[in-house]
Amino acid sequence: MAERRTWLAFAVVAGFAAATQWLLWLFQPEPEAPPFIGPLRPEYSLDRFELKVFKDNGQLSLDVNSPRMDRHGGDGHFMVRQPEMVILREGLPQWQAKAENSRIESNGERLELQGGVRFYSFPDDPRPIDIRTEYLTAFPEEQRAETDSPVTLVQGTSILRASGLRADFTTSRLQLNDFQLHSPPR
């Protein structure tokens, strides 16, 4: 009889445990979906396009040509592949830029150039300069550019190599970090 009570108690406890587990499973909330990981999809894409950005006063400040551009929603930025840019000041061309990729803010106030960046003045500039790096952030309205990546500046036969750059083109000032100058004798 004691053996029968033991088996009965065991069956009741096992049944209670099974019922409790079933109730927990029944009322368990749905698992949350994992957060989205990966690049955002563009709202639209264009092949072989030209983008012109104008200032509030109607003057052209940036002209971009590229084989492909993606416009992303939210902040409205543009991702541009292999851009060729002309940056204007007072309606006149001042700088040219090329890169493998770039990110342009919707208002054109900030350009992030990435991969094989070349930022250079026009050949008719009295003191033409050519800036090469892997990453450069440019602010066309403010006529500034900066990078913390290694940079090479070529002006005439002089070559400067530095570990970073801050440039203000309105005052023709360059701030270089840890630079080396190579200037062949004349």
C-alpha positions as CSV (number, residue, x, y, z in Angstrom):
1,M,0.0,0.0,0.0
2,A,2.8,2.4,0.8
3,E,4.3,1.5,-2.6
4,R,1.0,2.4,-4.2
5,R,0.9,5.8,-2.4
6,T,4.4,6.5,-3.6
7,W,3.5,5.8,-7.2
8,L,0.3,7.9,-6.9
9,A,2.2,10.8,-5.3
10,F,4.8,10.5,-8.1
11,A,2.1,10.5,-10.8
12,V,0.4,13.6,-9.2
13,V,3.6,15.5,-9.0
14,A,4.6,14.5,-12.6
15,G,1.1,15.6,-13.8
16,F,1.4,18.9,-12.0
17,A,4.8,19.5,-13.4
18,A,3.6,18.7,-17.0
19,A,0.6,21.0,-16.6
20,T,2.7,23.8,-15.2
21,Q,5.2,23.4,-18.2
22,W,2.2,23.4,-20.6
23,L,0.8,26.6,-19.1
24,L,4.2,28.3,-19.2
25,W,4.5,27.3,-22.9
26,L,1.0,28.5,-23.6
27,F,1.4,32.0,-22.1
28,Q,5.0,32.6,-23.2
29,P,5.3,35.8,-25.3
30,E,6.3,35.7,-28.9
31,P,10.1,36.1,-29.3
32,E,11.2,39.5,-30.5
33,A,12.5,39.7,-34.1
34,P,16.2,40.3,-34.2
35,P,17.2,43.8,-34.9
36,F,18.0,44.7,-38.5
37,I,21.7,44.3,-39.3
38,G,23.2,45.3,-42.6
39,P,23.1,48.2,-45.0
40,L,19.9,50.2,-45.5
41,R,18.3,49.9,-48.8
42,P,18.1,53.1,-50.9
43,E,14.8,54.7,-51.7
44,Y,16.0,54.9,-55.3
45,S,19.1,54.5,-57.4
46,L,20.2,56.3,-60.6
47,D,22.7,55.2,-63.2
48,R,24.9,57.7,-65.1
49,F,23.6,60.8,-63.3
50,E,24.5,64.4,-62.6
51,L,23.7,66.1,-59.4
52,K,23.8,69.9,-58.9
53,V,23.5,71.4,-55.5
54,F,22.6,75.1,-55.2
55,K,23.0,77.5,-52.2
56,D,20.0,79.3,-50.7
57,N,20.8,82.3,-52.9
58,G,20.5,80.2,-56.1
59,Q,24.3,79.9,-56.9
60,L,25.6,76.5,-57.9
61,S,27.9,75.2,-55.2
62,L,28.5,71.5,-56.1
63,D,28.3,69.6,-59.4
64,V,28.6,65.8,-59.2
65,N,28.8,63.2,-62.1
66,S,28.8,59.5,-61.4
67,P,28.0,56.1,-62.9
68,R,25.7,55.3,-59.9
69,M,24.0,57.1,-57.0
70,D,21.7,55.8,-54.3
71,R,19.5,58.1,-52.3
72,H,18.7,57.0,-48.7
73,G,15.6,58.0,-46.8
74,G,15.6,59.4,-43.3
75,D,18.2,62.1,-43.6
76,G,18.1,62.0,-47.4
77,H,21.9,61.5,-48.0
78,F,23.3,60.3,-51.2
79,M,25.8,57.4,-51.7
80,V,27.7,58.0,-54.9
81,R,30.1,55.5,-56.6
82,Q,33.1,56.8,-58.4
83,P,32.1,60.4,-58.2
84,E,33.7,63.2,-60.1
85,M,32.9,66.5,-58.4
86,V,33.4,70.2,-59.1
87,I,33.2,72.4,-56.0
88,L,32.3,76.0,-56.7
89,R,32.7,79.2,-54.8
90,E,30.8,82.3,-55.7
91,G,29.7,80.4,-58.8
92,L,33.2,79.8,-60.0
93,P,34.9,76.4,-60.1
94,Q,37.5,76.1,-57.3
95,W,38.2,72.4,-56.7
96,Q,37.8,69.0,-58.3
97,A,37.4,65.8,-56.4
98,K,37.5,62.1,-57.3
99,A,37.0,59.0,-55.2
100,E,35.8,55.4,-55.3
101,N,32.8,56.2,-53.1
102,S,31.3,59.2,-51.4
103,R,28.5,60.2,-49.0
104,I,26.9,63.5,-49.7
105,E,24.5,65.1,-47.2
106,S,21.2,66.1,-48.7
107,N,22.0,69.8,-48.4
108,G,25.5,69.4,-49.9
109,E,27.2,70.9,-46.9
110,R,29.3,67.8,-46.1
111,L,31.1,65.4,-48.4
112,E,32.7,62.2,-47.2
113,L,35.1,60.8,-49.9
114,Q,36.4,57.3,-49.4
115,G,38.9,55.2,-51.3
116,G,41.5,56.5,-53.7
117,V,40.6,60.1,-52.9
118,R,42.0,62.9,-55.0
119,F,41.1,66.5,-54.2
120,Y,42.8,69.0,-56.4
121,S,42.6,72.6,-57.7
122,F,42.2,73.5,-61.3
123,P,45.4,73.6,-63.5
124,D,45.0,77.4,-64.1
125,D,45.3,78.0,-60.3
126,P,48.4,80.1,-59.7
127,R,49.5,77.6,-57.1
128,P,47.8,74.3,-58.0
129,I,47.7,71.7,-55.2
130,D,46.8,68.0,-55.4
131,I,45.7,66.2,-52.2
132,R,45.6,62.4,-52.1
133,T,44.4,60.1,-49.3
134,E,42.0,57.2,-48.6
135,Y,39.4,59.3,-46.7
136,L,38.6,63.0,-46.7
137,T,35.7,65.0,-45.4
138,A,35.1,68.2,-47.3
139,F,32.8,71.2,-46.4
140,P,32.3,73.0,-49.7
141,E,30.4,76.0,-48.3
142,E,33.1,76.6,-45.7
143,Q,35.9,75.8,-48.1
144,R,37.5,73.3,-45.7
145,A,38.6,69.7,-45.8
146,E,40.0,67.4,-43.1
147,T,41.2,63.8,-42.6
148,D,43.0,61.8,-40.0
149,S,44.2,59.3,-42.6
150,P,47.7,59.4,-44.2
151,V,47.8,62.1,-46.9
152,T,50.1,63.2,-49.7
153,L,50.1,66.8,-51.0
154,V,51.8,67.6,-54.3
155,Q,52.4,71.2,-55.3
156,G,54.8,71.7,-58.2
157,T,57.8,69.4,-57.6
158,S,57.3,69.4,-53.8
159,I,55.7,66.4,-52.1
160,L,54.5,66.5,-48.5
161,R,53.4,63.4,-46.7
162,A,51.5,63.6,-43.4
163,S,49.4,61.6,-41.0
164,G,46.5,64.0,-41.0
165,L,45.3,67.3,-42.6
166,R,43.1,70.3,-41.8
167,A,42.7,72.6,-44.7
168,D,41.1,76.1,-44.9
169,F,41.1,77.0,-48.6
170,T,39.7,80.5,-48.1
171,T,42.8,81.5,-46.1
172,S,45.1,79.0,-48.0
173,R,46.1,77.4,-44.6
174,L,47.0,73.8,-44.2
175,Q,47.6,72.1,-40.8
176,L,49.5,68.8,-41.2
177,N,50.2,66.2,-38.5
178,D,53.7,64.6,-38.5
179,F,54.8,65.5,-42.0
180,Q,57.8,64.8,-44.2
181,L,58.7,67.2,-47.1
182,H,60.4,66.1,-50.3
183,S,61.5,69.1,-52.4
184,P,64.0,68.4,-55.1
185,P,66.7,71.0,-55.7
186,R,66.1,73.5,-58.5
